Amino acid sequence: MLPIPTYIVAPVIAQKQKFNLSTRADVPYRDDYIWFLQPWKAGYNGAEKFADEVFEKLEPDVVVYADNTMVYPLLYMQEVKGKRADIKIISKYASSEGVPLLSEKSIEQWLSEADVYTVSPLAGRKRQGIVWKIVD
């Protein structure tokens, strides 16, 4: 364990030096330098803000494909906080209650049933606010 002031200045110095943390830099409401270089998380609410925004912006009865980093805040808000039960959340690792995992049903099958959004910016997706709609 280092002295506390080290953790306070480490993110600032790393960012100024453009130190590569080798993390994904596209997680909404998360500063990777602070997230990974400061051990305390008191007051951090980025995951909740992300999930709230996703649920506020999407139309009813859609599917959200989330990777391992982003799926759990969405599931927490849906299953524990009771938000947007109409939205199906899928991933390779977890999904909404009673909804198959991505490995059990293909993206093509999901697309034939509903609009599908993802939380990651990849080719074949159209950005719509904080999420991307799969268009192909």
C-alpha positions, 0 to 999 in steps of 0.5 A: 500500500502506498501513501494516500497522496500517491493515489491522489496524484497518480491519475493526474500524472498518468493522464498528463503523460498519456500513460496507456492503461490498456483498458477500454476507454469507451465506458460512459461516466468512467474516467479510467485513470481515476477508476484504475489508479485510485482504490477508493470508489466512494461517491462513484455512481457512473454505472448507475448513471449509465444504466439510467440513461440507457433505460430512459432513452430506449423505446419499449420492448427492445433488446440490449446486447451488453458485454461483460463490463456493462451487463451487470449495471443494467441487470442490477437496475432492472432486477433490483431497482425494478426498472424497464422490465420490458427491455431484454438484456442479453450477453454471453455471461448473463441476461434478464430473468427468463431470457436466453444467453446470447450463446443460446440464441443468435443475434440474427434471431433477436433481430427478427423479433425486436430492435437490438441495441448494443453498448459498444461502438462497432461496425454495423451499428448506428449511434443513438445517444449512449447506445448503438442500434444494430442496423445490419 
